[in-house]
Amino acid sequence: MAEADIAYVATAGAAGLALAISAWAWRLRKRLGARETEIETWLSGERAHAAACEGALNVFDDVRLALTPEGAAQSVFGAPEALAVLAPGREGAAAAEAIVAALNASHTGHMEGLVQRGEPFETLLETADGAWTVEGRALGGSAWLRLSKLGGAETAADAGLGALTEASPAPTWVVDGAGQLIWANKAWLTETRAETLAEAHEAGLSFDRGADLIVAEASRLNARQEGFRWVSSDGRRKAWRILAEPLAGGRGAVIAFAIDMTEAEETRDTLRRHVEAHDETLNHLADAVAIFGPAKRLAFHNTAFQQLFNIDPAWLDERPTHAELLDRLRQKRQLPEVIDYAGWKAQELEFYGAAQAAPDDSWSLPDGRTLRVVRQPHPLGGILLIFSDITDELQLRSRYNAQIQVQTATLDKLNDAVAVFGSDGRLRLNNDAFEIFWGVSAERLAEAGDFDAVAALCRPVLDDAALWLGLKARVADPDPESRVPISGEARTDDGRVVAWQTRPLPDGATLVAFSDVTARRELEQALAAKEAALAESQALKREFVGSVSYELRTPLTTIVGYSELLEAMGDLPERSRQHAGAIRVAASHLARSIDDVLDMAQIDAGEMELTLGDMRVCDLLEACAEKVRGKVEGRGAVLTVACPPRLKPVRADARRIAQAVDHLLENACRAVSEGGAVTLTAEVGAGEVRIRVEDTGRGIPYHLQAHVFDRFVRRERGGPGVALALVKALVELHGGWAEVQSEPGKGAAFILHLPVEATAPTAAPELLLG
């Protein structure tokens, strides 16, 4: 671009810029002029408003002060006359500073609270011209003071009368800032025994010193005060509630009220004693009791409640809520285990709205206990809960029911007809056998009910008026002499023999039982007849045995005698002499068998008497061995006797023990063969002496060993007889016993166990040695 063009463009741009600046300056000047006009209008309005405010403040006697954040006077508004009264000789800011200094000196706490914390207050400022009400307020971060001229005493009195009329039954009075009585109503004058207010002033009467202190405190703090006083009046102590309220603008004046609380306090004291007695009574109950107030907090619990759930007493003293208690019990697993605990808990808390007692409930706790829960509304609000541990009761009831069922089942299984009647004569219980015995249905018995009706049903079977009258006396008569068990028998119309008996029961009832003993009585008669026949047969048997034995002994004695005579003849051939010897041996054996039979019969009859004495066992064994030694050695065997040295004598019948040993040795002689041995030994045991006879013969089969001591049983050794049975019987007469030990093919051993001191009841009395 050429230089001319550049110069032209620059000139055109400068001209446009100058034109734009001129237009902008014109517009700005126009706007500033409008703004200036608006400000002048507003300023004139504000001046007028300020003049009006100043006039409004100056037209009254009030004085207002603005305070700086440090509490100093910032500005003052009010009539000059008022400032002259508050701060004589000072004007404007100086007067304001003097007023603030006076307030800081007399009401330091109020001033500090207003400036520092914005706390409002009302108080009085005393001046030479009178009292001024001082109000302090905070607004928007600024503190203001307002001082107003206070009227005379009549104004305070009028205010008191406006709060409470002269006819108020509560003593009411007003005092000024100095504590002097200004006004009092008739009730106050009556309580102080003053006729007029002037008389009260002259006498310097006061309602109560304690009440005066409460009023003075209200005046000092410029705040409402309450107290409680007991005052003696007309020889009676009365309770008064004192209320002291400072009067706004009353130059420290306070109005006081005395409310008679005597009846309420006496009622409260009576109620307190009743509550204490009630609590003491509940503490002695075994059931757990908890009372929750209207706020659902625990108001009372007895000792049993704390012990039942084992809760910390200190925690209960904190008065937990019902919900907190349920939560604590759930933590301790002392609530029923439910799936929806929140719903269950809400249902528990719904009882507070119930108007009537809820039905009894039961809680089954995880520890096995069962609690009965009673819920009912409390007269003072809230709910009362009673918990009873019924675990033992349920177990006892279960055992009782089981016992009743067992007893009923047992009675039904009895063959005897059993009925239980109460002390009132009503039929309580009967078994099935009772219905069958008397042929009466259960329905008819249920309809009969009492004893007389039941007896009427039974009379067709047993028509015995005296019997039923006697049973009724045992059932219905409460006399202890009548309540004794009795029994008897009767015969029914169909020929049965009935045994009846009564038993008094512990609960006052009476059990009556009937049993059919017809078959028993017939069996007893048959047994008695059989016993008589048996006794007669035994007597005949003893007589027969004795007769036969006597008849057999006489010829046997002759046979034995003549056989011995023939053996002694010298000219008798040898063969004949052998025959005579055989006859003698057979006759002797027969005579011995007869003696055994007679001894057994005597033992069976209980007629055998032992002759006890000191028996030397070793000497007895030697004597018995010598009797059979020849027979044993003649069979090619050896006889051995073994007896311990210095064996003490035993108390026994030596002849009967020797008889038993002889039979055993005879038995061994028959069993032993050539080359065998027979051993006769004595052994000492605990309180006994054992005599053992052992042989090496063929032994005894096992199936015969159990019957070896039975009488008249055929044996493979010895033949039929009573020898071994007699041995056993003789030993048992001494109080001992006999046994056999044998192994077939290896011999047998018979052992006699004899006590050291025989205690046979069949011993002769004159021979029983101590």
C-alpha positions in Angstrom: 0.0 0.0 0.0 1.2 3.5 -0.8 2.1 6.0 1.8 -0.7 8.3 0.8 -3.2 5.5 1.3 -1.8 4.7 4.7 -2.1 8.4 5.8 -5.6 8.6 4.5 -6.7 5.5 6.4 -5.1 6.7 9.6 -6.8 10.1 9.3 -10.2 8.5 8.7 -9.7 6.2 11.7 -8.8 9.0 14.0 -11.8 11.0 13.0 -14.1 8.1 13.6 -12.6 7.4 17.0 -13.0 11.1 18.0 -16.6 11.0 16.9 -17.3 7.8 19.0 -15.7 9.2 22.1 -17.8 12.3 21.9 -21.0 10.2 21.7 -20.0 8.1 24.7 -19.1 11.1 26.8 -22.5 12.7 26.0 -24.3 9.6 27.1 -22.3 9.2 30.3 -22.9 12.9 31.2 -26.6 12.3 30.7 -26.6 9.2 33.0 -24.6 10.9 35.7 -27.0 13.8 35.7 -30.0 11.4 36.2 -28.1 9.6 39.0 -27.3 12.9 40.7 -30.9 13.9 40.6 -32.0 10.5 42.1 -29.4 10.8 44.9 -30.5 14.3 45.8 -34.1 13.1 45.9 -33.2 10.1 48.2 -31.0 12.2 50.4 -33.7 14.8 51.0 -36.1 11.9 51.9 -33.6 10.4 54.3 -33.0 13.8 55.9 -36.8 14.1 56.4 -37.0 10.6 57.8 -34.0 11.2 60.1 -35.6 14.4 61.3 -38.9 12.5 62.0 -37.0 9.7 63.9 -35.1 12.2 65.9 -38.3 14.0 66.7 -40.0 10.7 67.6 -37.1 9.9 70.0 -37.0 13.4 71.5 -40.7 13.7 72.1 -40.6 11.0 74.8 -38.5 10.6 77.9 -36.7 7.5 76.5 -33.0 7.6 75.9 -31.3 5.2 73.4 -27.6 4.4 73.2 -25.7 2.6 70.4 -22.6 0.7 71.6 -19.4 -0.1 69.9 -18.1 -3.7 69.7 -15.9 -2.9 72.7 -18.9 -1.7 74.8 -18.3 2.1 74.6 -20.9 4.7 73.7 -21.1 5.3 70.0 -24.2 7.5 69.6 -27.0 8.8 71.8 -30.6 9.6 71.0 -33.2 11.2 73.3 -34.5 14.3 74.8 -31.9 16.7 76.2 -34.0 16.9 79.4 -33.8 13.1 79.9 -30.0 13.2 79.3 -29.7 16.0 81.8 -31.5 13.9 84.4 -29.4 10.8 83.7 -26.1 12.6 83.4 -26.4 16.0 85.2 -24.0 18.7 83.8 -23.2 16.7 80.7 -24.4 16.8 77.1 -24.3 14.6 74.0 -21.4 12.1 73.9 -20.2 13.0 77.4 -23.6 12.2 78.8 -23.7 8.9 76.9 -20.2 7.9 78.2 -21.4 8.7 81.8 -24.5 6.6 81.4 -22.5 3.6 80.0 -19.9 3.9 82.8 -22.7 3.9 85.4 -24.2 0.7 83.9 -20.9 -1.0 83.6 -20.3 -0.3 87.3 -23.7 -1.4 88.5 -24.5 -4.2 86.0 -21.2 -5.5 84.8 -22.5 -9.0 84.0 -25.5 -7.8 82.0 -23.4 -5.4 79.9 -20.7 -8.0 79.2 -23.4 -10.5 78.1 -25.0 -8.0 75.8 -21.8 -6.8 74.1 -19.9 -10.1 73.9 -22.7 -12.6 73.4 -25.8 -10.6 72.4 -27.7 -11.6 75.5 -30.7 -9.3 76.1 -31.5 -8.1 79.6 -33.7 -5.8 81.7 -32.7 -4.0 84.9 -33.0 -0.7 86.8 -30.7 2.3 87.1 -31.1 4.4 90.2 -30.7 8.2 89.8 -31.2 11.1 92.1 -34.5 11.9 90.3 -35.7 8.2 90.5 -35.3 4.9 88.9 -35.0 4.2 85.2 -35.7 0.9 83.4 -32.7 -0.3 81.3 -33.3 -2.7 78.4 -30.4 -4.1 76.4 -30.9 -5.7 72.9 -28.6 -6.9 70.1 -29.5 -6.5 66.4 -27.4 -7.1 63.3 -24.2 -7.2 65.3 -24.9 -3.9 67.1 -25.8 -3.5 70.8 -28.4 -1.0 71.9 -29.5 0.3 75.3 -33.0 1.8 76.1 -33.5 3.8 79.3 -37.1 4.6 80.3 -38.4 6.6 83.3 -40.1 4.3 85.8 -43.4 5.4 87.4 -44.1 5.4 91.2 -45.1 2.6 93.6 -48.7 2.9 92.6 -47.8 1.7 89.1 -46.2 -1.5 90.4 -49.2 -2.1 92.7 -51.5 -1.7 89.7 -49.4 -4.2 87.8 -49.6 -6.7 90.6 -53.3 -6.3 90.9 -53.6 -6.7 87.2 -51.8 -10.1 87.4 -53.9 -11.5 90.2 -57.2 -10.1 91.5 -57.8 -9.2 95.1 -60.0 -12.2 95.6 -57.3 -14.8 94.7 -57.2 -17.6 97.3 -53.4 -17.8 96.9 -51.4 -15.4 99.1 -50.0 -12.8 96.6 -47.8 -9.8 97.3 -45.5 -7.3 95.5 -42.2 -5.9 96.8 -40.0 -3.2 95.4 -36.4 -3.3 94.4 -35.4 -2.6 98.1 -37.4 -5.6 99.3 -40.2 -3.4 100.8 -43.8 -4.6 100.7 -45.8 -2.6 98.2 -49.0 -4.6 97.9 -50.6 -7.8 99.3 -54.0 -9.4 98.8 -56.5 -10.6 101.4 -55.2 -14.1 101.4 -51.7 -12.9 102.3 -53.1 -10.7 105.1 -55.0 -13.7 106.5 -52.0 -15.9 106.6 -49.9 -13.2 108.3 -52.8 -12.3 110.7 -52.8 -8.6 109.6 -56.0 -6.6 109.1 -54.7 -4.0 106.6 -51.6 -3.4 104.5 -50.7 -0.4 106.7 -50.7 -2.7 109.7 -48.4 -5.1 108.0 -46.1 -2.3 107.1 -46.0 -1.0 110.6 -45.4 -4.4 112.1 -42.8 -5.4 109.5 -44.7 -8.6 108.8 -43.3 -11.1 106.3 -44.9 -14.2 104.8 -41.8 -16.3 105.5 -38.0 -15.7 105.7 -37.4 -18.4 103.2 -39.9 -16.9 100.8 -38.3 -13.5 101.3 -35.0 -15.0 100.2 -36.6 -16.4 97.0 -38.1 -13.0 96.2 -34.7 -11.3 96.8 -33.0 -13.8 94.5 -35.6 -13.1 91.7 -35.0 -9.3 92.1 -31.2 -9.7 92.0 -31.1 -12.0 89.0 -34.1 -10.4 87.3 -35.4 -13.9 86.6 -38.2 -16.1 87.8 -37.4 -18.1 90.9 -39.3 -21.0 92.5 -39.1 -22.6 95.9 -40.8 -24.9 98.4 -41.4 -24.0 102.0 -43.1 -25.6 105.1 -44.7 -22.8 107.2 -46.4 -23.2 110.6 -49.8 -21.5 110.7 -52.7 -21.8 113.2 -50.8 -24.7 114.8 -50.5 -26.6 111.6 -47.7 -27.1 109.2 -48.5 -26.1 105.6 -46.6 -26.7 102.5 -46.3 -23.7 100.1 -44.9 -23.4 96.6 -43.3 -19.9 96.2 -43.2 -18.3 92.8 -41.4 -15.0 92.4 -41.7 -13.2 89.1 -39.8 -9.8 88.4 -42.1 -7.1 87.0 -41.1 -5.6 83.7 -40.6 -1.9 84.2 -41.1 -2.3 87.9 -37.9 -0.7 89.2 -36.8 -4.1 90.6 -40.3 -4.9 91.8 -41.2 -8.6 92.2 -44.6 -10.2 92.4 -44.8 -13.3 94.5 -47.4 -16.1 94.7 -47.7 -18.7 97.5 -49.7 -21.8 96.3 -50.9 -24.1 99.1 -49.5 -27.6 98.4 -50.3 -29.1 101.8 -52.9 -31.5 100.6 -50.9 -32.4 97.6 -47.8 -33.0 99.7 -49.7 -35.1 102.2 -51.2 -37.1 99.3 -47.8 -37.4 97.7 -46.3 -38.6 101.0 -49.2 -41.1 101.5 -48.7 -42.3 97.9 -45.0 -42.6 98.5 -45.5 -44.8 101.5 -48.0 -46.9 99.6 -45.6 -47.2 96.7 -42.8 -48.2 99.1 -45.0 -50.8 100.8 -46.1 -52.0 97.4 -42.5 -52.3 96.2 -41.5 -54.1 99.4 -44.4 -56.5 98.9 -43.4 -57.1 95.3 -39.8 -57.7 96.4 -41.0 -60.6 98.6 -42.8 -62.3 95.8 -41.3 -65.3 94.1 -42.7 -64.2 90.7 -40.7 -61.7 88.7 -42.4 -58.3 88.4 -41.4 -55.4 86.0 -43.3 -52.2 85.6 -42.7 -49.9 82.5 -44.0 -46.3 82.5 -45.9 -44.5 79.8 -42.5 -43.7 78.2 -41.8 -47.4 77.9 -39.0 -47.1 80.4 -38.4 -49.5 83.3 -40.0 -47.9 86.3 -39.8 -50.7 88.8 -38.5 -54.3 89.1 -38.4 -56.6 92.1 -35.5 -58.8 93.2 -37.0 -61.9 91.6 -36.9 -60.2 88.2 -33.2 -59.6 88.4 -32.5 -63.1 89.7 -34.8 -64.8 87.1 -32.9 -63.2 84.1 -29.6 -62.7 85.9 -29.2 -59.1 84.8 -26.7 -56.6 86.1 -28.6 -54.5 88.8 -26.6 -51.4 87.9 -27.9 -51.7 84.3 -31.5 -52.0 85.5 -31.1 -48.9 87.7 -30.4 -46.9 84.5 -34.1 -47.5 83.6 -33.7 -49.0 80.2 -36.6 -49.0 77.7 -38.7 -52.0 77.1 -37.1 -52.5 73.7 -33.5 -52.3 75.2 -34.5 -54.9 77.8 -35.8 -57.3 75.1 -32.5 -56.8 73.1 -30.4 -57.5 76.2 -32.5 -60.6 77.0 -32.1 -61.8 73.4 -28.3 -61.4 73.7 -28.3 -63.6 76.8 -30.5 -66.1 75.0 -33.3 -65.7 77.5 -36.1 -65.0 75.0 -38.1 -67.5 72.9 -36.2 -68.3 69.7 -38.3 -66.9 66.8 -37.6 -66.5 63.2 -38.9 -62.9 62.9 -37.5 -61.2 66.0 -38.3 -57.7 64.8 -42.0 -58.6 64.3 -42.1 -60.5 67.6 -40.6 -57.5 69.4 -43.0 -55.0 67.7 -45.9 -57.3 68.8 -44.6 -57.2 72.4 -44.5 -53.4 72.4 -48.0 -53.2 71.0 -49.4 -54.1 74.5 -48.9 -50.5 75.6 -51.9 -49.5 73.7 -54.1 -52.3 75.1 -57.0 -51.2 77.4 -57.4 -54.6 79.0 -55.1 -57.3 80.3 -53.8 -59.6 77.6 -54.3 -63.4 77.9 -51.5 -65.3 79.7 -48.7 -66.3 77.4 -45.8 -68.8 77.8 -42.2 -68.5 76.8 -40.1 -71.5 76.1 -36.5 -70.4 76.7 -33.5 -72.1 75.0 -32.1 -73.2 78.5 -35.1 -75.5 78.9 -37.1 -73.2 81.2 -40.8 -72.3 80.6 -42.1 -68.9 81.8 -45.7 -67.8 82.2 -46.0 -64.2 81.1 -48.9 -61.9 82.4 -49.3 -58.5 80.8 -51.8 -55.9 82.1 -52.1 -52.1 81.9 -50.8 -50.2 84.9 -53.2 -47.8 86.6 -50.6 -45.0 86.4 -49.9 -45.6 82.7 -47.5 -48.1 81.0 -47.7 -51.8 81.5 -47.1 -54.4 84.3 -45.3 -57.7 83.5 -45.3 -60.7 85.7 -43.0 -63.7 84.9 -43.5 -67.0 86.6 -41.0 -69.9 86.2 -43.5 -72.8 85.6 -40.8 -75.4 84.5 -41.1 -77.5 87.7 -44.9 -77.1 87.7 -45.1 -78.4 84.1 -42.8 -81.3 84.9 -44.8 -82.1 88.1 -48.0 -81.9 86.1 -46.6 -84.1 83.4 -45.4 -86.7 86.0 -48.8 -86.4 87.8 -50.7 -87.0 84.6 -48.5 -89.9 83.7 -48.9 -91.3 87.2 -52.7 -91.0 86.9 -52.6 -92.7 83.5 -50.4 -95.5 84.9 -52.7 -95.9 87.9 -55.8 -96.0 85.7 -54.2 -98.5 83.4 -53.0 -100.6 86.4 -56.5 -100.5 88.0 -58.0 -101.6 84.6 -55.7 -104.6 84.5 -56.5 -105.7 88.0 -58.9 -108.7 88.5 -60.3 -107.1 91.6 -63.2 -104.8 91.3 -62.0 -101.4 92.6 -63.9 -98.1 93.1 -62.8 -94.9 94.7 -65.3 -92.6 96.5 -64.5 -89.0 97.6 -65.2 -87.7 101.0 -68.5 -86.3 99.7 -69.6 -89.9 98.7 -69.3 -89.2 95.0 -67.8 -91.9 92.8 -64.5 -90.7 91.5 -62.9 -93.7 89.8 -63.7 -97.3 89.0 -62.0 -99.9 86.9 -63.4 -102.2 84.2 -63.4 -105.2 86.6 -65.8 -103.3 88.8 -68.3 -103.0 86.0 -67.9 -106.7 85.1 -68.1 -107.9 88.7 -71.4 -106.2 89.4 -72.8 -106.4 85.8 -73.3 -102.7 85.6 -72.4 -100.5 82.6 -70.1 -97.4 82.7 -73.0 -95.2 81.7 -75.2 -96.3 84.6 -72.3 -95.8 87.0 -71.8 -92.3 85.6 -75.5 -91.5 86.1 -75.5 -92.9 89.6 -72.8 -90.7 90.9 -72.9 -91.1 94.7 -72.4 -94.1 97.0 -76.1 -94.8 97.7 -77.0 -95.0 94.0 -74.0 -97.2 93.2 -74.9 -99.5 96.1 -78.5 -99.7 94.7 -77.0 -100.9 91.4 -74.9 -103.6 93.2 -77.6 -104.9 95.6 -79.2 -107.3 93.0 -75.9 -109.2 93.2 -75.1 -108.8 96.9 -78.2 -107.9 99.0 -76.6 -107.3 102.3 -78.0 -104.0 103.8 -75.6 -104.2 106.8 -72.6 -104.5 104.5 -73.5 -101.5 102.4 -74.3 -99.4 105.5 -70.9 -100.2 107.0 -69.1 -99.4 103.7 -71.0 -96.0 103.5 -69.8 -95.2 107.1 -66.2 -95.8 106.0 -66.6 -93.6 102.9 -68.6 -90.6 104.2 -67.8 -90.4 107.9 -65.0 -87.8 108.6 -64.3 -89.2 112.0 -60.7 -90.5 112.1 -61.9 -93.6 114.1 -64.2 -94.5 111.2 -61.5 -94.0 108.6 -59.6 -97.2 109.3 -59.1 -100.1 106.8 -61.5 -102.9 107.3 -62.1 -106.2 105.4 -64.5 -109.1 105.3 -66.2 -111.7 103.2 -69.8 -112.2 102.0 -71.6 -114.6 99.7 -73.5 -113.4 96.7 -76.9 -114.5 95.6 -75.4 -116.7 92.9 -73.2 -118.5 95.4 -69.9 -116.7 94.9 -67.6 -115.9 97.9 -66.7 -112.2 97.8 -63.8 -110.7 99.8 -64.1 -106.9 100.3 -61.8 -104.4 101.9 -61.6 -100.6 102.3 -58.5 -98.4 102.4 -58.5 -94.6 103.3 -56.5 -92.5 100.9 -54.4 -89.5 101.8 -56.7 -87.0 99.9 -59.7 -88.0 102.0 -61.1 -90.4 99.5 -61.7 -94.1 100.2 -60.9 -97.1 98.1 -63.3 -100.1 98.1 -62.2 -103.3 96.5 -64.1 -106.6 95.9 -62.6 -109.9 94.7 -64.1 -113.2 93.9 -62.3 -115.8 96.2 -64.6 -118.7 95.5 -62.0 -120.7 93.7 -59.4 -119.9 96.4 -61.6 -121.0 99.2 -62.4 -124.2 97.4 -58.7 -124.8 96.8 -57.9 -124.1 100.4 -60.5 -126.7 101.5 -59.0 -129.2 99.1 -55.5 -128.5 100.3 -56.6 -128.9 103.9 -58.2 -132.2 103.1 -55.1 -133.3 101.2 -52.8 -132.2 104.1 -54.8 -134.2 106.5 -54.7 -137.3 104.2 -50.9 -136.8 103.8 -50.4 -136.5 107.5 -52.4 -139.7 108.0 -50.4 -141.5 105.3 -47.1 -140.5 106.9 -48.3 -141.7 110.2 -49.3 -145.0 108.7 -45.9 -145.2 106.9 -44.0 -144.7 110.1 -46.1 -147.2 111.8 -45.7 -149.6 108.9 -41.9 -149.2 108.8 -41.6 -149.6 112.5 -43.8 -152.8 112.5 -42.1 -154.3 109.5 -38.6 -153.5 110.9 -39.6 -155.1 114.2 -41.0 -158.1 112.5 -37.9 -158.5 110.3 -35.4 -157.9 113.1 -36.6 -160.9 115.2 -36.1 -163.6 112.5 -32.8 -161.9 111.3 -31.4 -162.1 114.8 -32.2 -165.8 114.9 -30.7 -166.4 111.4 -27.5 -164.6 112.3 -27.2 -166.4 115.6 -27.7 -169.9 114.2 -25.3 -169.1 111.2 -22.6 -168.1 113.7 -23.3 -171.3 115.7 -23.0 -173.4 112.6 -19.7 -171.8 111.7 -18.3 -172.5 115.1 -19.1 -176.3 114.9 -15.9 -178.2 114.3 -17.4 -181.2 112.5 -19.2 -179.1 109.9 -17.8 -179.6 106.4 -16.0 -176.7 104.9 -18.5 -176.1 102.2 -21.3 -176.0 104.7 -19.3 -173.6 106.8 -19.0 -171.3 103.8 -22.7 -171.5 103.2 -23.4 -170.6 106.9 -21.0 -167.6 106.6 -22.8 -166.4 103.5 -26.0 -166.6 105.3 -24.6 -164.6 108.2 -23.2 -161.9 105.9 -26.5 -161.5 104.0 -28.5 -161.4 107.2 -26.1 -158.8 108.7 -26.4 -156.7 105.5 -30.2 -157.0 105.6 -30.2 -155.9 109.2 -28.0 -152.9 108.5 -30.3 -151.9 105.6 -33.3 -152.1 107.9 -31.4 -149.8 110.4 -30.8 -147.3 107.6 -34.4 -147.3 106.6 -35.4 -146.7 110.2 -32.9 -143.9 110.6 -34.2 -142.2 107.4 -37.8 -142.5 108.6 -36.8 -141.0 111.9 -35.0 -138.1 110.2 -37.9 -137.5 107.9 -40.2 -137.3 110.9 -37.8 -134.9 112.7 -37.5 -137.3 115.6 -33.7 -138.0 115.4 -31.7 -136.3 118.1 -28.0 -135.9 118.0 -25.7 -136.5 120.9 -23.1 -133.7 120.5 -19.7 -133.8 122.1 -16.1 -133.2 121.4 -15.2 -135.5 118.5 -11.6 -136.2 117.6 -11.6 -136.6 113.9 -8.3 -138.4 113.5 -9.3 -141.1 116.0 -12.7 -141.5 114.3 -11.1 -142.0 110.9 -8.6 -144.5 112.2 -11.4 -146.5 113.8 -13.5 -146.5 110.7 -10.5 -147.5 108.5 -9.8 -150.5 110.7 -13.3 -151.8 110.2 -12.9 -152.1 106.4 -9.1 -152.5 106.0 -9.5 -156.3 105.7 -12.1 -155.9 103.0 -10.0 -153.4 101.0 -6.8 -155.4 101.2 -8.8 -158.6 100.4 -9.7 -157.0 97.1 -6.0 -156.3 96.4 -6.2 -152.6 97.1 -4.5 -150.2 99.6 -6.3 -148.2 102.3 -4.6 -144.9 103.4 -5.6 -142.6 106.2 -4.2 -139.0 106.2 -5.0 -136.6 109.1 -3.2 -133.3 109.9 -1.4 -133.3 113.3 -2.9 -131.4 116.2 -6.3 -131.2 114.6 -8.6 -129.7 117.2 -11.8 -131.6 118.2 -15.1 -130.6 116.6 -18.5 -130.5 118.2 -20.5 -133.3 116.6 -22.3 -136.7 117.2 -19.4 -139.1 116.8 -21.6 -142.2 116.3 -23.6 -140.6 113.5 -20.5 -139.2 111.8 -18.9 -142.7 112.1 -22.0 -144.2 110.6 -21.8 -141.8 107.6 -18.0 -142.5 107.1 -18.6 -146.3 107.3 -21.2 -146.1 104.5 -18.8 -144.2 102.3 -16.0 -146.6 103.0 -18.3 -149.6 102.2 -19.2 -147.8 99.0 -15.5 -147.4 98.2 -14.7 -151.0 98.9 -17.3 -152.1 96.4 -15.9 -149.8 93.7 -12.2 -150.5 94.1 -10.5 -153.3 92.3 -7.1 -155.0 92.5 -4.3 -152.6 92.4 -6.5 -149.7 93.4 -6.4 -147.5 96.5 -8.9 -146.0 99.0 -7.9 -142.8 100.7 -9.5 -141.4 103.8 -8.3 -137.8 104.7 -9.3 -134.9 106.9 -8.8 -131.2 105.9 -9.2 -128.0 107.8 -11.2 -125.2 106.1 -12.6 -121.8 107.1 -14.9 -122.7 110.0 -15.2 -126.3 108.9 -13.5 -129.7 108.7 -13.7 -131.7 105.5 -13.7 -135.5 105.5 -12.8 -136.9 102.1 -13.3 -140.6 101.1 -11.7 -141.2 97.7 -11.3 -144.4 95.6 -9.7 -145.3 92.2 -12.6 -147.3 91.0 -14.7 -146.9 87.9 -16.2 -143.6 88.9 -19.8 -142.3 88.5 -21.3 -141.3 85.1 -22.0 -137.6 84.8 -25.7 -138.1 84.3 -26.0 -139.9 87.7 -23.9 -137.6 89.8 -26.8 -135.2 90.4 -28.9 -138.1 91.8 -26.2 -140.0 93.8 -27.6 -138.8 97.1 -31.3 -139.5 96.2 -33.0 -142.3 98.1 -34.2 -145.6 96.6 -32.6 -144.8 93.2 -30.8 -147.6 91.4 -27.1 -146.9 91.1 -24.4 -148.7 89.1 -22.4 -149.1 92.3 -24.1 -150.1 95.5 -27.5 -151.0 94.1 -30.8 -149.5 95.3 -30.8 -148.3 98.9 -30.6 -145.4 101.2 -27.0 -145.4 102.3 -25.8 -142.3 100.5 -29.1 -140.5 101.1 -28.6 -141.3 104.9 -25.0 -139.9 104.7 -26.3 -136.6 103.3 -29.1 -136.4 105.8 -26.7 -137.0 108.8 -24.3 -134.4 107.7 -27.0 -131.8 107.1 -28.3 -132.6 110.7 -25.0 -131.2 111.9 -25.4 -128.1 109.8 -23.0 -129.3 107.1 -23.3 -130.6 103.6 -22.0 -133.4 101.3 -20.7 -133.4 97.8 -19.4 -135.8 95.2 -16.5 -135.3 92.7 -16.0 -138.0 90.0 -14.7 -138.5 86.6 -15.9 -141.7 84.9 -13.1 -144.3 84.7 -10.9 -142.4 87.3 -12.7 -143.0 90.5 -14.8 -140.9 92.8 -14.5 -138.7 95.9 -17.2 -138.1 98.5 -16.6 -135.0 100.7 -18.3 -134.3 104.0 -18.3 -130.6 105.1 -18.7 -130.5 108.9 -18.9 -127.2 110.8 -16.5 -126.8 113.8 -19.5 -126.0 116.0 -22.6 -128.1 115.1 -25.9 -126.1 115.4 -28.3 -129.0 114.9 -31.8 -128.1 116.1 -32.4 -131.8 116.8 -29.7 -132.1 119.4 -30.8 -133.1 122.9 -31.3 -129.9 125.0 -29.3 -131.2 127.9 -26.3 -131.9 125.7 -26.1 -128.5 123.9 -22.8 -127.2 125.3 -22.0 -123.5 125.1 
